[in-house]
């Protein structure tokens, strides 16, 4: 039985915890939850208590929470499944998490697909080009750092606006709640500074779209992923919590498709 702890009890953590408590993931049980407020079922008051109670901890609380608690989890020998992959644009944090102890660092696929194929392609030969275009509704992409004219266009919400173009490292930092997939894709392929990212606000976007384009020695690939946003937090996709649950399920499943 794998005891699963959670950092965060929001749109992702609440679903993961409810499914675990219902016994719907064989071989796992909910071990405890760490939040800033302490207001959650199975609440624990420190990361040390969470690590002691868990065999694996799921981080589902954002970049700051990963920085604050992630190193202590892996240093204790407990595996850490990271949802806020964009925080790993901080190379120092990434190195600490990989080298802090015996716990393994596991990166959730989140709202992204095709990583199994791209992992195989990476072994077959180099990537020539990898690009990501993420499209979301204007309201979820407005940020204080944006030019006033850009923010005004997003607030009007009546036109398609390219709000970012650049490497994955900058994209994940600029949109910490919305573009974690950029960091995930980059770490799976060409790296944070080589992956080309475009973020688009589209008033007609009822779903969150990620378009992945890859040219590699093994072939050419294009994935168009269209996810429903989470009702609780429209900056993340509803499927993200279930991506975490799939990863937990695979630890004890007698058969794994796509391994």
N, C-alpha and C positions, 0 to 999 in steps of 0.2 A: 504494500500500500504506500503510495507516494503522498506525503503530507504537503499540501500546496498553500503557501502564504501569499497574501496580496498586499502590495503597496498601492493604495488608492481604492476608492469606492465610488467612482463616478459612473459615467456611461458605459465604460468597459468593465471595470472591476465589479460592479453590482451584478451584471449579467453572469460573469464568470463564477462569482461566489454563489449565486442562486442555483446555477446548474450543478456545481460541485455539491452543494448542500442537499440537493435533490437526489444525489447518487447516480447521476446520468452519465458520468465518466468513470467506467470501471477501473479499479485499481488506484483511485485517487480519493482524497478527502480534503475538505477545507480545514486549514490549520489556524488561521487568524488573519487579521487585517490591521494594517498600520495606516492611519490618516493623520493629517495635521490637527483636525478637530477632535479626533478620538470618537467621533459619532458614527458608529457602524456596528453591525453584529460581529461577534467574535473579536472585539477591539483589543489590541495590544498597545502598550504604551511606549515601546522602544523597538528599534530595529534589531537590537540584540535579542529581545524576547521573541521577535518574529523569526529570526534565523534559527534560534534554538528549537522552535516549535515546528520548523519546516524542513522538508527535503529539497524543495524547490520554491523559489519566490518569484511571483509575477509582478513586474513593475508596470503599473497602468495609471500613473499619476503625473506624468509630464517630465520635462527636462530637469527642472530643479530638484524634483524628488529623486531622480536617478543619480544626480550629482551628490545629493545629501546622503543617500542610503545605499546605493549600489555597491560601492567598495566594501562596506562592512559586511554585506551579504556574502560576496564571493570570498572575502577573507576568512569567513567562518567555515568555509568548505561547502556552502550551499549553492546549488545551481541557481542562476538568475536568468529569467526569461524577460527580455526587454521589449516593451511596446514603443517607447519613445526613442526610436533608433536615431532620430535627428540629433540627440544630445551627443552622439559619438563623433560629431564634427569637431568636438573638443578633443584633440589628439591626446592630451595629458590624461583626461578622464578615460578615454578608450584604453590607453596603456595600463592605467590603474586597474580597470575592470578585468583586463586579460591577464594581469600578472599579480593580482592581489592575494591569491590563495588557491585552494584546491577546487573551489566551485567553478563550474563551467559558465561561460557567457553565451547565452542563446538569444538570437535575434528573431523576433516574430516577423513573419511575412506580412502581417497586418492586412491591409486592403489590396495588396499586390499579388499578382499571379505570375506563373511562368518561371519562378526562380529555380525549380528543379531542372528544367531544360537549359537555362542559362548556366547553371552550375556545371552541367555536362559539357556544354559548349566551351566553357572556360578551360576545361581539361583538354579539350581537343585542339586548342590553338588560340592565338590572341584575338581580342576584339579590335575591330577597326574603328567602330563608332557605336556609341550607345547614347540615346536621347530619350527624354521623358517630357511629355506635355501633359500638365494637369489642368483640368477645367472644372471650375466650381461656380456656384452662384455668387454674384458680387458682394452680397452682405457678409459672407463668411471670410472674405479676403481683405477687407479694409484693415489697415494697420496705421498706428500713429506716425510711423516714420515716413509714410508716403507723402509725396508732393500734394499740396492742397488741391491742385486741379485734378489729380488722379483720384483722390478721395471723393471729390465732388462728383466725378463721373460714376464712381462706384455707388455713391449714395442715391444718385438718380436712377441707376439700375436699368437704363434703357438702351445700352449698347455693349458690344463685346470689347473688352479692354485687356491688353497684355500688360500685366502688372509686374512681371519679373522675367528676366532672361539672364542666365548665367550658370555657373557650376553648382553642383548639388550641395557643396559645403555651404555656400551662401544662401541657397534656397531654403535649406532646412533650418538655418539660423533665422532667416527672415520670417518664416511661417512655421513656428515650432509646433503648432497644433494641427497643421493642415498638410504638411509636405514631408512627413516622416518617411514616406515611401521613396522619396528621392535619395535619402541616405541609405535605405535598405538596398535599392537597386544599385547604387554606386558601389557599396561595399561588396556586393555580389559580382560585380563586373569590372569596371575600369577605374574605380577609385573616386573619392569625393571631389577631386579637382578636375577630373576629366569628363565626368558625366554632364551632358548639356541638358539644362532644365528650362522649360518655359511654363509660366503659371498664367492662366487665362481666366478672367472673370466673364461669365456669359449669362445674361439674364434669362436665356431660354434653357439653361442647364437645370433640369429637374433631378438629374443624377450626377454623382461625382465621377468624372472620367479621367482615367490615366491611360495615355497612349505611349507605349514603349516601342521604340524602333531600334533594332540591333543589326549591325553588319559585323560578321565574325568569320573566322577561318572555317568554322563548321557549317555556316549557312547564314541566311538572312531571316530575321524574325520580326513580327509585328504583333503586339498584343494590345487590344483595346478593351479596357476593363471599365465597366460602368456600375458603380455601387450606389445603393440608396444611402443617404446620410443618416446618421443616428438621430432619432427623434429627440433624445436628451441633449445631444451636443452636435449640432449640424456641421461643426468643423472636422468631425471624424466620421468614418463610414460605419454603418451598422454592422457590417460583416467582421469588423476588427476583433470584437470580443470572441466571435466564433472561430477565428483564426487561432487565437490563444487556446481555445478549448480543443481544437483539432490537434495542436501540438501536444497538449497534455494527454489526449486520447491515444496518440501514437506511441507513447511510452510503454503502454501495456497491451496494446491491441495484438491479437494473434495473427492478424494479417494487415499489412499497410500497403495501400495502393499509392504509387508515386514516391516510394522510398528512394 
